[in-house]
Amino acid sequence: MADACFGETPGGGADASDVKAAVRELYSKVAEGIESCCGGGEMLTGTDSLLASGYEAEAVAGLPEEVIASNAACGNPIDLAKLQEGETVLDLGSGAGLDCFLASHEVGKTGRSIGLDMTDAMLEKAEANRKKMRLENVEFRKGEMEAMPVADGEVDAIISNCVINLSPDKKAVFNESFRVLRPGGRFVVSDVIHEGGFEPSGSAEDWCACIAGAISEEEYLSGLRESGFEGAEILTRKPYIAAGLVSVTIQAIKPQ
């Protein structure tokens, strides 16, 4: 069952290249402020999204408005990743840089916070925000989650927020995550999964809305285990914007 879900032609609808192109186009518009994340609708955005997802108001208050406005979250992976001084953390789908900036305070000046994104407009916005905040321990890299421009064992922790569901090849994302983590490193991501009986259309539009790309809890956890992770588990769970969807925070560990 996992192999079918991780295939290159998701949901019998849009193929992988269609999904990538649609996601890139949407998030370019989000960066430019002419579209809302995840297709709008009932999805909370900005500060409302962050507070509802478990972020502390004090932490968000110090961020530029451009960062907050471009964000929509389904959880708070930083709170559960337990980042330590001197660690290197990688944020998959870093967008305008919100989680990278918050993580940079956790890892301190001796650590590094790396953001990975495939959208030029988002990377430009994130870099402008980084310079505005004068953060020297933050960097952004252009690339895709399925083929990360990151060295083997380069990072101590991986975080991500409502992004991996957008990938048409989650098996590659899990394999790459395992590769770039050091032994003992942790994978702590917030994402969207579906419960039994949910049947998305598979259209590119539903992929962009964080709906069609959602997989089941068992498929997510078994996919991580198949990539070599141990201790894959759900840490938090709450309803998402559509019936049959749940936002969760998932943790897994690369063995020593």
N, C-alpha and C positions, 0 to 999 in steps of 0.2 A: 504494500500500500504506500509506503514512503517513497519508493522509486517513482510511482506514477505522479505523486504530488510534486516531487522535485523535478519533474521533466521540463523540457524546453518549450512545450506548447501548453501553457497553463489554461485549465478550465475549458479546453476545447474552443476558446475564443481567440483573442489576440495572441500573436506569437511573441517570442521573447523580444525581438527587435522592436515590435510595435509598443510593447510595454515600456521598454527603456526610453523610446522616443517620447511617449506620452508623459512619462514621469519627468523627464528632463524639461519638457516644454512647460508643464505645470509649475515646477519649482523655479524655473526662470521667471515666470510671471509672479510667483510669490515673492521672490527677491526684489522685483520691481514694484511691488505693492499694488498690483492690478488684479490679483487673484488671492483667494484664501487657501490655506493648506488643507489637504485632504478633501478638496472639492467643496468646501463650505458647508451649506446645509445647517444641521444642528450641531456641528462640531464647534466646540469652544476654541477660541484662539487667544493669543497674547497672554496677558497677565491672568485672565480668567482660566485659561487652559492650564497654566503652570500651577496656580493655587489648587485647582481641582485635581491635579495630578500628584499633589503632595509636596510641591516646592514651598519653602518658607518665604514669606513675604519679604523678610529682611534680606535674604540672599538675592532675590530678584530685583529689589529696589536699586541696587547699585549698577544695574546693567543699562546700556544705551537703549533707547526706545526702539531703534532700528532692529536690535536683536530680539526684543520681546515681540514686536509686531510680526516678525517673520516666522514665529514658532507656533507649533501646536503639538502638545505632548499627550501621551497616553499613560505616563508613569514617571517616576523619578529614579532612574537607575543609579545616579550618583549617591543617593542616600543609602543604598544597599550594597554598593560596590566596596565601601569601606577603604577608600583610597588612602595611601600613606605617603608621608613626606619622602621625596626622592624617587617615587615610582614614575613609570611612563604609562600613560593611559591613551587608548585609541578610541575615538568616537566615530562610529560608522554612520554616515549620512549626517554630517555635522551641520549642514545648513548655514545659517548666519552666525553660528559659533556659540550658542548659548551654553550647552553642556561642556564644551571645551573650556570656556571662560570660567565657569563654576568649578570645574575639575582642576583648573590650574591653581586655584587657591588651596585645594586639598593636597596636591603633590608638592607645592612650594617651589621655591627658586631652584632647588636641586633636582626637581622632577621635570617631566615634559608632558604636555597635553597636545595630542596630535588629532586633527580633524581630517576626515576623509569624505570627499564629496565629488560627484561627477558633473555638477552643474556649474558652469563658469560664472554665472551671475551670482550664485550663492557664495562661491569661493572669493569673488571680488568683494562682496559685501562683508564677509567674515574677516578678510584681511584688513579692510578699512576699519572695522570695529576693533580688531586687535591693536592696530596702531593708535586708535583713539584712546584705548584703555592702557596702552603702553605695557603690554604683557610680553615679556621676552621669552617666557617658557611655553609659548603656544605657537604651533605651526599648522598650516593647512596644506594638504596634498590633494591633487586631482587624481581621481581613479574610481574604480568600481569595486564593490564589496566582493565580487566573484573573482577578482584578480587584484589583490591589494598591493600597492607600491610600498610594501613594508617588508623588512628583512625577517628571516626566520628568528623567532624568539626575541623580537625587539621590544615587545610590550609586556607589562605586568598585568594589565587589565583592559578589557574591552567593554565599552558601554555603547548603547544605541537607544534611540527613542522613537518608536513607531515608524521604523524604516525597513527592517528586514522583511516585513510582510510585502514590501514593494518589489522585492527581488523575484524574478521568474525562475531562478535557479538557487534555491536555498541550500541545497547540498553543497554547492561550491562555496557559499558564504560560510557555512559551518566548517568546511575543510580548511579554508583560508584563515578563519579565526583560530583554529587549532594550530596551524602552522606558525602564525606570527606571535602567539603567546609563548612566554617562557614556561618551562616546567613549573607547575604549581600556580600558574597564572589563572585568572578567573574571567569568566564571560558572564556579565550581568547586564541584561537588556530588557527594556520595556517594549512590548509589542502587542499585536492584536492576533488572537486565535479565534477559531469558530467552534461552536458546540455541535453536537450531532444533529443531522437533518438540515444543516445550512447548505444552500446551493446557490452560490453567486453566479452571475451571468458569465464571467470570464472576460468581459469587455475591457478595453483599455481604460474606459472611464471608471469602471468599478475598481480596477487596480489602483488608479490614482486616488480614489476615495478610501483607500486602506480597507477595502472590503474583499475584492476578488482574490487577493493574494494571501488571505489568512488561511492557515492550515490548522489542523486539530492539535490539541494538547499532546496526544500520543505521537503524532507525526513529528511535532517539534522536538519533543524530548528524545524520541528514538533516533531522529536525525542527528542530534548532538552526540548521542552515544555511539552511533555508527561512525562518526568522525573522530572518535577516540576520547571524548570527554567523559568524565565521571561525575557522579552526584548531580545529574541534571534534575532540576526540580522547579516547581512554581513557588515563588516567594509571596506574591500578592496577586489578587484577582478582584476585578470589579466589572460591572456591565459597561459595554461600549455603546456607541451611538445607534447601532442597529440591532434588531432582535437576532439572537443567535451568535452574536459576537461578544467577545470578552477581552478586556485589556488586562495584561498580566505582566509581571516582572519575573524573568526566568534566570536562573543561575546554573552554571556548570563550571567544572574545574578541569584544567589540563593536568594529568597525573605528573608527579615528580619523576 
